[in-house]
Amino acid sequence: MRRKSDWWVVGAFALYFLLPSLARATDRPEREFKECPHCPTMVGIPAGSFLMGSPKTEAGRFDAEGPQHPVSIRAFALAKFDVTSAEFLEFLRATGYTPAPCNPTLNLSWQSPGGGLAYAPSPSQIEPPRWPAVCLDWKDTHAYIDWLNATAKRERPQLADRKGPYRLPSEAEWEYAARSGTATARWWGEAVGSANANCNGCGSESDNRTLADVDSFRSNAFGLYGMLGNAWQWTQDCWHQSYLGAPHDGSAWMSGACDRHVIRGGAWNNLPAFVRSAARSGAGPDGKDYDYSSLAGFRVARDLP
C-alpha cells in the first residue's frame, strides 16, 4: 500500500498519461518533480519496452552494441540534467570529500581543502556553474549520491525509511530514456545534423573546444537535456564486450569482474559516432582511464513508488 507521502510523486507522473504529443522535443513540466531544496529536478519516465543496442547497418556502430535484444523497463525517474559543477562543489564543501585526480599527468582534480572551500579541476579552478561536473570516476558518483540521499532524508523526513531514493541509472534505463521512444541512431534522427549536441563534428559553438551548459541544447521527447554529447555519463552496470547474457528487465548488469563500468552519451571532443543512443564504452571505477574519466559526469535516477 502506498503511503500518503508517495501520492504526490505518483500524481505528478500520472499526468503524463493524460496528455498527448510525446513526439515533439520539449520540456515536460507535467512529469517533473523536486523532492527537497537540494534535490535535483526529476522527470518521470513511463514504463515500456524497446530494442536495446544498434542494428548492424547503423552508421558508426561498434561491435559492443550488439546483439540487439528486447528490454522491458519499469517506470522510473531520471534527472532532467547532468549533475552540474555548482552542485558538485556544494557536495565537496559540505563533506570535504576529495576525488582522486582524473588525470594525474595534468594534475586535473577537484580540490576540497576544508573550511567550506572547494575548487573545480580547471586550471583557473573556476568553471561555469551550469557545466556538467566531469573529471569524476564511478566511485565519486556514489559518494555524491550517498550525500544526496542523506541530505534528502534530512530535508524531507518522509523519505527516511526509503532505500535511496537516488541512484545511478542502469545502462538499459539510460538508453531507453535517451531514445525517448525512437529507434534511430539519435533521438532527433539518423544523422548528427547541426547544433543538436556538443561533440567534435556536431555543429555547435562548443564543438571540440569546451563543455557547454547542461541546458544548451533542446531536450528530447521525454524532457531530458544533454543525453547525447557534452559529457560521458556513468551508469551502474559492469562493462561487458557484448550483450550476450544481458538482463531483459532493465536492471543493472552487475555480474562479472566489474573492473570497468559502462559510460554512455559521448563527450564534447568525441566524433559523432560516439554520440548515438546505442554507443557505449567502459571505464575503470578508480580514474585510471584518463581519456574517459576526465570527460565523465553523471545524472541520478530514482525508483517510482
C-alpha positions as CSV (number, residue, x, y, z in Angstrom):
1,M,0.0,0.0,0.0
2,R,1.4,3.4,-0.9
3,R,2.0,6.0,1.8
4,K,0.4,9.4,1.7
5,S,3.8,11.0,1.0
6,D,4.2,9.0,-2.2
7,W,1.0,10.1,-3.9
8,W,2.2,13.5,-5.0
9,V,5.0,11.8,-6.9
10,V,2.6,9.3,-8.5
11,G,0.2,12.1,-9.3
12,A,2.8,14.2,-11.0
13,F,4.0,11.3,-13.1
14,A,0.5,10.0,-13.9
15,L,-0.4,13.4,-15.5
16,Y,1.8,12.3,-18.4
17,F,-0.7,9.7,-19.4
18,L,-3.4,12.3,-19.7
19,L,-1.6,14.4,-22.1
20,P,-0.8,13.7,-25.8
21,S,2.1,14.6,-28.1
22,L,5.2,12.7,-26.8
23,A,6.8,13.2,-30.3
24,R,8.0,16.7,-30.0
25,A,11.2,17.6,-28.2
26,T,10.3,19.9,-25.3
27,D,10.2,20.3,-21.6
28,R,7.6,18.0,-19.9
29,P,6.7,20.0,-16.7
30,E,3.7,17.8,-16.1
31,R,6.1,15.0,-15.3
32,E,8.7,16.9,-13.3
33,F,9.1,16.9,-9.5
34,K,11.7,18.1,-7.0
35,E,11.5,16.5,-3.6
36,C,13.6,18.9,-1.5
37,P,15.6,22.1,-1.8
38,H,18.9,20.3,-2.6
39,C,17.3,17.6,-4.7
40,P,17.6,17.5,-8.5
41,T,14.6,18.1,-10.8
42,M,13.5,14.7,-11.8
43,V,11.4,13.6,-14.8
44,G,9.1,10.7,-14.8
45,I,9.9,8.1,-17.5
46,P,7.0,5.9,-18.5
47,A,7.2,2.1,-18.5
48,G,7.7,0.4,-21.8
49,S,9.7,-2.0,-23.9
50,F,12.4,-1.3,-26.5
51,L,15.1,-2.9,-28.6
52,M,18.4,-2.2,-26.9
53,G,21.6,-1.8,-29.0
54,S,22.1,-1.0,-32.6
55,P,21.4,-2.8,-35.9
56,K,24.4,-3.9,-37.9
57,T,23.5,-1.3,-40.5
58,E,23.7,1.7,-38.3
59,A,26.5,4.1,-39.3
60,G,29.3,4.4,-36.8
61,R,28.2,1.2,-35.0
62,F,30.7,-0.6,-32.6
63,D,30.6,-4.3,-32.1
64,A,29.9,-3.9,-28.4
65,E,26.4,-2.5,-29.2
66,G,25.0,-6.0,-30.1
67,P,23.3,-8.2,-30.3
68,Q,20.1,-6.2,-30.2
69,H,17.7,-7.5,-27.6
70,P,14.3,-6.6,-26.2
71,V,14.2,-5.0,-22.8
72,S,11.2,-4.1,-20.6
73,I,11.6,-1.0,-18.4
74,R,9.6,-0.2,-15.3
75,A,8.5,3.3,-14.8
76,F,11.3,5.3,-13.1
77,A,12.5,8.9,-12.8
78,L,15.7,10.4,-14.2
79,A,17.3,13.8,-13.5
80,K,16.4,16.4,-16.1
81,F,20.1,17.5,-16.3
82,D,23.6,16.1,-15.5
83,V,24.9,17.0,-12.0
84,T,26.4,20.4,-12.5
85,S,29.7,21.9,-11.3
86,A,27.9,24.1,-8.9
87,E,26.0,21.1,-7.4
88,F,29.2,19.0,-7.1
89,L,31.1,21.9,-5.4
90,E,28.3,22.2,-2.9
91,F,28.8,18.5,-2.0
92,L,32.5,19.0,-1.7
93,R,32.1,22.0,0.6
94,A,29.6,20.1,2.8
95,T,31.6,16.9,3.1
96,G,35.3,17.6,2.5
97,Y,35.3,14.7,0.1
98,T,38.3,14.8,-2.3
99,P,38.1,12.9,-5.6
100,A,41.2,11.3,-6.9
101,P,42.8,13.1,-9.9
102,C,41.1,12.2,-13.1
103,N,44.4,12.9,-14.9
104,P,47.5,12.9,-12.7
105,T,49.7,13.9,-15.6
106,L,47.9,17.2,-16.0
107,N,47.0,17.4,-12.3
108,L,43.3,17.6,-13.1
109,S,41.3,17.1,-9.9
110,W,38.6,18.6,-7.7
111,Q,40.1,20.2,-4.6
112,S,38.4,20.2,-1.2
113,P,40.9,21.7,1.3
114,G,38.3,22.0,4.1
115,G,36.8,25.0,5.8
116,G,33.9,25.1,3.4
117,L,36.2,25.6,0.4
118,A,36.2,23.6,-2.8
119,Y,37.6,24.1,-6.3
120,A,36.9,22.7,-9.8
121,P,39.6,20.9,-11.7
122,S,40.1,23.5,-14.4
123,P,43.5,25.3,-14.4
124,S,41.8,28.5,-13.2
125,Q,39.8,26.5,-10.6
126,I,36.7,28.3,-11.8
127,E,34.1,26.7,-14.0
128,P,30.8,27.9,-15.2
129,P,28.3,26.7,-12.6
130,R,26.0,25.1,-15.3
131,W,28.6,23.0,-16.9
132,P,28.2,19.3,-16.2
133,A,30.6,18.1,-13.4
134,V,33.2,15.9,-15.1
135,C,36.6,14.6,-14.0
136,L,34.7,12.0,-11.9
137,D,35.1,8.3,-11.6
138,W,32.4,5.8,-10.7
139,K,33.3,5.9,-7.0
140,D,32.9,9.6,-6.9
141,T,29.3,9.4,-8.3
142,H,28.4,7.1,-5.4
143,A,29.9,9.4,-2.9
144,Y,27.8,12.2,-4.2
145,I,24.7,10.0,-4.3
146,D,25.2,8.9,-0.7
147,W,25.4,12.5,0.4
148,L,22.4,13.5,-1.7
149,N,20.3,10.7,-0.2
150,A,21.3,11.7,3.4
151,T,20.5,15.3,2.6
152,A,17.1,14.5,1.1
153,K,16.1,12.4,4.1
154,R,17.0,15.3,6.5
155,E,15.1,17.8,4.4
156,R,12.1,15.5,3.8
157,P,11.7,13.1,6.7
158,Q,9.1,11.1,4.8
159,L,12.0,9.6,2.8
160,A,13.8,8.4,5.9
161,D,12.5,4.8,5.6
162,R,13.1,4.5,1.9
163,K,16.2,2.9,0.3
164,G,18.0,5.6,-1.6
165,P,15.9,7.1,-3.1
166,Y,18.6,8.3,-5.6
167,R,20.9,6.0,-7.5
168,L,22.7,5.7,-10.8
169,P,20.6,4.6,-13.8
170,S,21.1,1.1,-15.2
171,E,22.6,1.1,-18.7
172,A,19.2,-0.1,-20.1
173,E,17.3,2.7,-18.3
174,W,19.8,5.2,-19.7
175,E,19.4,4.0,-23.3
176,Y,15.6,3.8,-23.0
177,A,15.5,7.4,-21.7
178,A,18.0,8.7,-24.3
179,R,15.9,7.2,-27.1
180,S,12.7,8.6,-25.7
181,G,10.5,6.4,-28.0
182,T,12.8,6.5,-31.1
183,A,14.7,3.7,-32.9
184,T,17.0,6.0,-34.9
185,A,20.7,6.5,-34.2
186,R,19.9,9.6,-32.2
187,W,16.6,10.8,-30.8
188,W,16.5,13.6,-33.4
189,G,17.2,11.3,-36.3
190,E,19.8,9.2,-38.0
191,A,22.3,12.0,-39.0
192,V,24.1,14.1,-36.4
193,G,22.8,17.2,-38.1
194,S,23.8,20.6,-36.8
195,A,23.6,22.2,-33.3
196,N,21.8,19.3,-31.7
197,A,24.6,18.4,-29.3
198,N,28.2,19.2,-28.4
199,C,30.9,17.0,-30.0
200,N,33.7,17.0,-32.5
201,G,31.5,17.5,-35.5
202,C,28.1,18.3,-34.1
203,G,28.0,21.8,-35.5
204,S,27.8,23.7,-32.2
205,E,29.7,26.7,-30.9
206,S,31.4,24.5,-28.3
207,D,32.4,21.6,-30.7
208,N,35.8,20.0,-29.8
209,R,36.6,23.1,-27.8
210,T,34.9,23.1,-24.4
211,L,32.0,21.9,-22.3
212,A,28.6,23.6,-22.7
213,D,25.9,24.4,-20.1
214,V,23.7,21.4,-19.3
215,D,20.7,23.1,-20.9
216,S,22.5,24.4,-24.1
217,F,20.5,22.2,-26.5
218,R,16.9,21.3,-26.7
219,S,15.5,18.4,-24.7
220,N,14.4,15.0,-26.1
221,A,10.8,13.9,-26.2
222,F,11.0,12.8,-22.5
223,G,12.1,16.3,-21.5
224,L,15.7,15.3,-20.7
225,Y,18.6,17.6,-21.6
226,G,22.1,16.6,-22.7
227,M,21.6,12.9,-23.0
228,L,24.0,12.9,-26.0
229,G,27.3,14.7,-26.3
230,N,28.9,17.2,-24.0
231,A,30.0,14.8,-21.2
232,W,30.0,11.0,-20.8
233,Q,27.6,9.7,-18.2
234,W,28.3,6.9,-15.7
235,T,25.8,4.1,-15.3
236,Q,25.6,1.4,-12.7
237,D,26.4,-1.6,-14.9
238,C,29.7,-3.6,-15.1
239,W,31.2,-3.5,-18.6
240,H,30.7,-6.4,-21.0
241,Q,32.0,-6.6,-24.5
242,S,28.6,-7.6,-25.9
243,Y,25.0,-8.1,-24.7
244,L,25.2,-11.9,-24.7
245,G,23.6,-12.8,-21.4
246,A,22.4,-9.3,-20.6
247,P,19.3,-8.8,-18.4
248,H,16.0,-8.2,-20.2
249,D,14.2,-6.5,-17.3
250,G,16.0,-3.2,-17.3
251,S,18.1,-4.0,-14.2
252,A,21.8,-3.2,-13.9
253,W,24.1,-6.0,-15.2
254,M,26.4,-6.5,-12.1
255,S,27.9,-9.9,-12.8
256,G,31.5,-10.3,-13.9
257,A,34.7,-8.8,-12.7
258,C,33.3,-5.2,-12.6
259,D,36.7,-3.7,-13.0
260,R,35.1,-1.4,-15.5
261,H,31.7,0.3,-15.6
262,V,29.6,1.5,-18.5
263,I,29.6,5.1,-19.7
264,R,27.2,6.5,-22.2
265,G,26.4,9.5,-24.4
266,G,29.8,10.7,-25.7
267,A,31.6,14.0,-24.9
268,W,32.5,17.4,-26.4
269,N,35.7,16.1,-28.1
270,N,34.3,12.8,-29.4
271,L,33.4,12.1,-33.1
272,P,29.7,11.8,-33.9
273,A,30.0,8.0,-33.9
274,F,30.2,8.2,-30.1
275,V,27.2,10.5,-29.9
276,R,24.4,7.9,-30.5
277,S,21.8,6.4,-28.3
278,A,23.4,2.9,-28.6
279,A,27.1,4.0,-28.3
280,R,28.7,2.7,-25.2
281,S,32.1,2.3,-23.6
282,G,33.7,1.1,-20.4
283,A,36.0,2.9,-17.9
284,G,37.6,1.9,-14.7
285,P,36.0,2.9,-11.4
286,D,39.2,4.4,-10.0
287,G,40.0,7.1,-12.6
288,K,42.7,5.1,-14.4
289,D,41.2,5.6,-17.8
290,Y,42.1,9.2,-18.2
291,D,40.7,9.6,-21.6
292,Y,37.2,8.8,-20.3
293,S,37.2,9.7,-16.6
294,S,38.4,13.3,-17.3
295,L,35.3,13.7,-19.6
296,A,32.8,11.7,-17.4
297,G,29.9,13.0,-15.3
298,F,26.6,11.6,-14.3
299,R,22.9,12.1,-13.6
300,V,20.8,10.4,-11.0
301,A,17.8,8.1,-11.3
302,R,15.1,7.2,-8.8
303,D,12.6,4.4,-8.5
304,L,9.0,5.5,-8.6
305,P,6.5,4.3,-5.9
